[in-house]
Amino acid sequence: MRIALADDGALFRNGLQMLLEAAGHEVVEAFDNGDDLVEAVHAEPVDVAILDIRMPPEPEGGLTTAGRLRASHPTLGILLLSHHAETRYLSRMLEIGPSRIGYRLKDQITSVAALHDTLTRIVAGEIVIDTRLTSKLVEYSQTRQDELRHELSGQELRVLRLMATGLSNAGIAEEMGVTRKAVEKHVSAVFTKLSLPDTSADNRRVLAVLRYLGS
């Protein structure tokens, strides 16, 4: 894959570049800020952009930069990195989504294999969320789950919870031990009960997850 990355920490940026190259990827550019990354991607398209969430040109410049990149390059893969597991970052990421995007913690990017797997899944169209963040998300959303129990059945709520972790319908089916058709039926029921109409302007999967997060 052709990759451009931006991280204002020189040590981490250089180490990440070495991991990427060891995995057989081509690092086209590496910057310490989002503005330069955007210009580079405009000039020379890449498969994936990797961004630190907390970097210039503003406190959470990685998220702003990711939004700019997705608006101009809808099929670009985006991997957001942070030292912090923050549910508000996840909400912002889902708004930027709804696919080909990931949020991983920096201390979990420790091997060539793990990094390559993350990038491969993102390019394939998945949403990849760090497992530590997923656990925190479940705890954070417990109150919202209690509210949704009045609207959704137990199976529908479980499907929505798994959707929030970034799993596809196929992944949910495997996790629950049911058929993909059964999952599709539950997903359709979730959309209906949460009053999420099928329109060309909105992605109902993302809207459902945002409702689950209370955003």
N, C-alpha and C positions, 0 to 999 in steps of 0.2 A: 504494500500500500504506500501511497504518497501521503506524507503527513507534514503538517505545519503545527508548531507548538508555541505557546507563550506562557512564561512563568517568570515572575520578577526575582525569584531566588536562583541565582546563578548555579549554585551547587546542585540543587534538585534538577534544574533544567538540563544541565550537562549530563547528570546521571540518567535522566529519563531518555535523553537522546541516545546514550550508549545502549540502554535496554532495547530501544526501538530498533536500532541498527543491528543488534545481536539477534533480534527476532526476524531479521530479513527485510525490514521496512526501510523506505527512503525518507529521511527527514529533509524536506525541501528547505525549510526555514525554521529558525528558533529565535524568539524575541522575548523581551522583558516587559512588553505592554501590548494591549489589545489593538490599538490603532494601527501599529505596524503590521500586526497579523492580518487585519482586515485588508489592508492595501496589498499585502503579498498574495492573499487568496484571490483577490480580484484580478491580479496580474497573472497568476499561475495557479490554476485550479488544482486542488488536492482531494484525496478521498476522505481524510479525517483531519479535523482541527482539534488540538488538545489545549485546554485553557485552565489556568489557575483561577478559581472563583474570586479570590481576593488579590487583585493586582491592578495597576494603573490601567486606564486613566482615572479611576474612581475607586472607592473602598471595595466595591464588589464588581469591579470592571469586567471580570470574566463572564458574568451573567449578561451584562449589557452587550459585550462583544458577541456572545453566542447568539443573542437575539438579532443583532445586525447581520451576522453571517447567515442565519437561517432564513431571514427575509430575502436576502439576495441570492442565496444558494440553497434552495429547499431540499436537495438530495444530499447535501454535505453531512457526513457523520461528525458528531460533536461529542467530545468527552470532557466533562468538567471535573476538576480535581480540587480537593480541599483537605485541610487538616481537621476540619470540623464537620460533624454529622448534624446538620441543621435541617429541620423539616421545612423551614421557610425557603431554603435553597431548593428543596425538592419541588415545592409548589411552583417556584419560578421556572425550574427546569421543565416541568410538565406543560407550562404555558408556552414555552419555546418549542416543545416537542411537535407532534405527538409520537415520533419515531426517530430512529437513527440518532439516539442521544443517550448519554450515560452520565452517572454521578458516582465517582469512586473516591474513597479516602486515600490520601497519599501514602499512609503507612501500610496500606494493603497492596500497593503496587510494588511488590518485592521480587517478582520473578518474571522472566521472559515469557513463560507459558501463560501466567495469569494476565499479563498485559496483552498478549496476542489474542487470547480468548475474548477479552473485553472488546477489543477493536473489531474482531471478526463478527461478533454478535451485533455490534452497533451498525456496521456496514451492511449486515444482512437485514436491517430494519428494526431491530429490537430496541427496547428501552432497558438499559442495564443500571441497576441500583445496588450499591454496596450493601452487603448483608447486615453490617452493623447499623446502617441507617434504616434498613427495613425493620429491624427489631425495635429501634427507637420510634419509628413511625407507628408501629402497632400499639405501643404504649401511649403515644401522643393522641392517637385517634380513638381511644377506648370510649371517651365520652360521646364522640360522634357516632360510634357504633351503637351505643345504647339508644340514641335517638333514631337511627336507621332501622332498628329492630321493629319499630312500629310500622315501617313502610315495606320492608323486605323480609322474605322468608329466610330461614337459617342458611340454606344452600345459596341463595342469591347474595346474601351478605358475605358469605365465604368467597364466592366468585369475585365480588367487588374488592374484597381485601386482597386477593391474589392479583387482581388487575393492578392494584396500587403498588405492588412490588415489581411491576414491569413485565409480568408473564403474559405471553400470547395465549390465545384460546387453546392451542395445542399444549402449551406448558401447563395451563390450568387443568386441562383434562388429565394429564399425566399425574399432576400433584394430587388431584382428587380421586383418581382411579375410576373415572367415568369416561364416556365417549365425548368426542369433540362436539357432536351434534347436541348432546345434553348441555354442554357448556354454552353453546351458541343460544340455546333456548333460555338459559338463565340470564345471559347477558342481555338478550332482547327484553326480558322481563324487567331487568334493572333499569334499562333505558326508559321503558314505559312508565314504571312506578315513580321514577325520579323526574318525570315530565321532560324528557330530553328528546325533542323531535329530530327526525333525520333530515338535516339540511346540508347544503353544499358549503355553507359558511362556517360550520362548526364541526369539531371532532367529538362525537358523543362519548367515546371512551375516555378521553382526557377530561371532559366535563364531569363525567361520573366520578372519576378519581378525585378531582378537585372538590366535588361535593362531599366525598368520603373524608377528605382532609379538613373539611370545614372552611375551605377558601371561598 
